[in-house]
Amino acid sequence: MSTTYSGGHKGTSNVPFGHFVSPMSYVGEAVYTAFSEASAVAGKVAKAIHTKMRARASINALSELDDHQLADIGIHRSDIAFLARRVAENPSFDHRSAF
């Protein structure tokens, strides 16, 4: 349905002629959409922070091992940061298939 507004511009409306739609319903929809998007962004940020914290904990733990202990589990000292990040992002990651 095409509508001509007071400024002379035309627009479309999904509301049948004669029905009143509260402006608050549009405001409520906009607030809901904004909140949903903000919530999604906050969730992504929280997940990224959690992943970084898990990686850092793994790096710290593996860095405390000596070279012989690392060799026993098949890790070289230079690979610690890479492997810790990969495992933090994907806990089922198998370091033996990384190289």
ZIZIVEN-V48994 format. One record per residue. RES is the residue in one small letter. PHI is phi in whole degrees, 0 to 359 (* if undefined). NEAR is the number of other C-alpha atoms within 10 Angstrom. Layout:
res=RES phi=PHI near=NEAR
res=RES phi=PHI near=NEAR
This chain:
res=m phi=* near=9
res=s phi=265 near=9
res=t phi=229 near=12
res=t phi=258 near=10
res=y phi=268 near=9
res=s phi=300 near=7
res=g phi=279 near=6
res=g phi=93 near=8
res=h phi=277 near=8
res=k phi=256 near=10
res=g phi=210 near=10
res=t phi=244 near=9
res=s phi=221 near=9
res=n phi=269 near=7
res=v phi=267 near=10
res=p phi=300 near=9
res=f phi=304 near=9
res=g phi=94 near=6
res=h phi=266 near=7
res=f phi=259 near=8
res=v phi=244 near=10
res=s phi=293 near=8
res=p phi=300 near=8
res=m phi=294 near=9
res=s phi=293 near=10
res=y phi=290 near=11
res=v phi=296 near=11
res=g phi=299 near=11
res=e phi=294 near=11
res=a phi=294 near=12
res=v phi=295 near=12
res=y phi=299 near=12
res=t phi=297 near=12
res=a phi=297 near=12
res=f phi=295 near=12
res=s phi=298 near=12
res=e phi=293 near=12
res=a phi=295 near=12
res=s phi=295 near=12
res=a phi=295 near=12
res=v phi=295 near=12
res=a phi=298 near=12
res=g phi=296 near=12
res=k phi=294 near=12
res=v phi=295 near=12
res=a phi=298 near=12
res=k phi=296 near=13
res=a phi=296 near=14
res=i phi=295 near=12
res=h phi=298 near=14
res=t phi=297 near=19
res=k phi=298 near=16
res=m phi=294 near=14
res=r phi=295 near=17
res=a phi=297 near=22
res=r phi=297 near=16
res=a phi=297 near=14
res=s phi=294 near=18
res=i phi=300 near=18
res=n phi=297 near=14
res=a phi=294 near=12
res=l phi=291 near=18
res=s phi=292 near=14
res=e phi=283 near=10
res=l phi=282 near=12
res=d phi=276 near=10
res=d phi=299 near=13
res=h phi=293 near=11
res=q phi=295 near=13
res=l phi=297 near=16
res=a phi=297 near=12
res=d phi=299 near=9
res=i phi=260 near=10
res=g phi=80 near=11
res=i phi=237 near=17
res=h phi=263 near=14
res=r phi=306 near=14
res=s phi=290 near=8
res=d phi=264 near=11
res=i phi=303 near=19
res=a phi=297 near=16
res=f phi=300 near=13
res=l phi=293 near=20
res=a phi=297 near=25
res=r phi=295 near=19
res=r phi=297 near=18
res=v phi=292 near=17
res=a phi=296 near=20
res=e phi=285 near=17
res=n phi=219 near=11
res=p phi=302 near=10
res=s phi=272 near=9
res=f phi=297 near=14
res=d phi=256 near=11
res=h phi=297 near=16
res=r phi=289 near=9
res=s phi=263 near=6
res=a phi=283 near=9
res=f phi=243 near=4
